[in-house]
Amino acid sequence: MLTLRINFFLIAFVFGCGLTHALADLSSACPIPLEKGTQWTYKGQVEWTLVGSAKVKSRNIRWVTEVVDTVIGTDAHAAIIRGFPDELAWYEPDRLPGFCVVFSVSNRVYRIGAENEKEARDFAQNVVGNPNHFSSSAIELLIFPLAEGAKWGGDTNRDDNYYCWHVEQKRIEKISVKGFSPAQSNDVFTVAFHTMPDHQMMDIAPGLGITRYVYVHHGTVASADMRLVSFKRPTETAINSATAHPH
């Protein structure tokens, strides 16, 4: 399970567009808006196997992902996130959302897990203060701009596209999500990480974020299939109150 979670959190997200003029170029290129106060609500089905048995249970759940805070520097932007969708890869009953930090340096996005909110805040401050020397436990999550066929975060030399993130498809579709009213159809990218024991997939719509998250284990039953149903963008006042790192 640890290997799986490490592989996944190479998962997909990014950074707030429009937080400051200094970050305008960086944030406008990020496919997922992560301003402080941004929320995504997902609904879907999860499956898990009861410990010590072969009995499989399933449940329809609602899951909220939220940007709790942001830390902004000259060369990096970090978001403290509660309930990142990949936490559902090995769902257990009554699981509460945890914390992580997603941070962007140049055109690369990384994720680092945290035991609690305080640890996440410390990670965020440290990485923004020294973006060229962050923890080796941080995992590459995304390279942008997204493009069909792109690979990162693993063995990118394999011909079968296993053991790395791979943009499998780009398509254009009209997205119907509460709180999101695009003027036209959106680009949607399907990004997947396949291994022999499992696979995971995300649909990403630039400007909206992860619209679907799927995880399937190929042995002991463990799965999640979650779709975005509601999106909440913070007010301008909330955006302007984002934590600014002294630089």
N, C-alpha and C positions, 0 to 999 in steps of 0.2 A: 504493500500500500504506500510506503514511503517513496519507493521508486516512482510509482504512478504520480504521486502528488508533485514530486520534483519535476517529472516530465511535463506535467500539465502546466505548471506555473511558469513555464517558458512563455500560460494563457494570457493573449490578448487583451490590452486596454490602453493607454494614454492621457492626453492632457488638455486641460482647460484652455479653450480658445477665448481670447479677449480679456484675460485677467489684467494684463498691463501692456502698455505700448512696447516696452522692452522685450516682451515675450511674444509679440504679435506674430512674427514669422514662424517661430517654433510651434506655438500652440495651434495656429491655423492649419498646420500640416498634420496634426495628430488626428487619427480617425475617431477617437472616442473622447467626448467632452468630459473633463473631470474637474470642473469648478467646484469649490466648496458648496455643499448643499444639493448637488445633483443627485437624483435618485432614479433607480430603475426598479420596477416591480415585475417579477417573473411568476408565471404559473406553469405547472406541468406535473409530470409523474416521476416518482423515484421508486426504485426497488432495492431491497437489501435482503441478505440471507441471515437468518437468526444464528447467533453464535452457538456453536456446538451442535448444529443440526443442518439438514438440507432444506429446511422450510424457508420459502421465499415469501416476503411480504411486500406490498406495494401501497403507495399513498399518493394522493393528489395534494400538492402543497403550494403555498404562496411564499415567495422569497424576495426580500428587499435588499438591494445593494445601494450603498450610500457613500458619498465622499464626505467624510467627517470634517476634514480640514485640508488645507494645502500650504506648502512652504515653497516660496519662490526665490530663486537666486538668479544670478547673471547667466550661468551656463547650465542650470538644471532646474527642474520643476518636479516636486514630489507631492503625491496625494495620499492621504491616510484614508484607507477604505475599510468599511465594515460590510462583511457579507459578499465578498467577491464570488461570482457564480461557480468557480471551480471548487469551492468548498463542498459542493454537492456530489463530487465524484464518488465518494464512499459515504453516502448518507447513512445516518443512524437516527432513530426516533428521538424527537425532542432536541435535536442539535440546534444550538444558538449560533448566530453569525459571529465569526471571529474577525481579527484585524490583520491587515497587511499594508505594505507601502508599495505603490507603483510610481516609478520615477522615470523621467525622460532626460537623456543626455544625448545631444545631437539628434540624430534621427533613430535612436534606439530606445526602446522602452524595457525596463526591468521590473521584476517583482521580488519582494523579499517578505517572508512571513514574519509575524510577530506574535508573542504570547499574549499581549494585551495592548490596550490603547496607548499607555505610557511608553512602552517599548517601541511601538510604531512611531510615535512622535519623536522619540530620540533618533531612530533610524532616519526619519525624514530630515531632521535638522542636520545630521552628520553628512548625509549624502549631498545635500545642497551646499553645505559648507566646503566639501571637498569632492566634487563630482568625478574627479579622475582617479580616485582611490577608494572606491566603495567596497563593501564587504564581498568576499568571494562567494558567500552564500546567496547573493543576489542572482537571479536567473533571467536570462534573456527571454523576453516575452514577445516582442514585436519589433519589426523594422518597417518604417514607413518612408515613402508612400507605399501602400499595398499594391501589388501587381500580380496578375495570374501567373503561376509558375514559380514565384519567388520562394526561397527556402532560407531558414535560419534556425538557430537554437538547437543544434544537434549534429548528426552525421549527414551533412548536406551533399556528400559525394555518392551516396547510394542511388542506384538507378530506380529503385522501387519507391522512393520517397518516404521510407519508413525511418523512424527514430529522428525526426526533425519536424519542425513546423513547416507546412507546405500550403501555399494558397492554391487550392484545387480548382476554384471556379470564380469567375466574376460574372454577375448578371445584373440586369436592371429590373427593378420591380417597384410597385407602389406599396408603400408601407402603411399599415393601419395600426397605429398605436395611440392610445389615449395620451394627450398632452404633446403629441408631435404631429405637426401639420405641414408636411413638405409641399412646396409649390409645384413640384414635379416628381417624377419617379427617381428613385435613388439607386446608386451603385451599391451592390451587396457582394461581399467577398466571403467565400467559404474557406475557412482555415482549419486544417486538421493535423493531428499528431497521431500517427499509427505506430503501434508496437505489436509484437506477437501476442502478449497477454491482454492488451486492451486498445481502445482508441477513443479519442475525444475530438469534438468538432465545435467550431463556433462560426456563426454567421455574424459578420461585422458590417454595419452601415456607417460610413464616415459621417460624422456630425451627430450621430445618434448613439453608436456604440454597439455592444453585443446584443443582437436581437434573438439569438437562439444559442443555447449551450447543450451539448449532448456528450454523455460519457457512457461507455459500455465496456464492462469487463468480460472477457471471453471464457473465463472459467467460472468460479464461484459467482453467483449472480449479484451484480451491483451495477446499477444504471441510473441515469438521470436524463430527462428530456424536458428542458425548460424553455419557454418562449416569453419574450418581452410583451407585456400587456399595457404597461403604463410608464410614462417618462415625465420627470419633473425637473425643469431647469431652474436654478436659483434666480432670485431677483437681482437686479443690478446692484442694489445696496449690499447684498450678501457677497457678491463677486468682489466688490471693492474692499470688503473687510478681510479678504484672504491674508494670511500671515505672510509678511514680507521678511525675507531673511536679510539681515544687514550685510552689505557687501561693499 
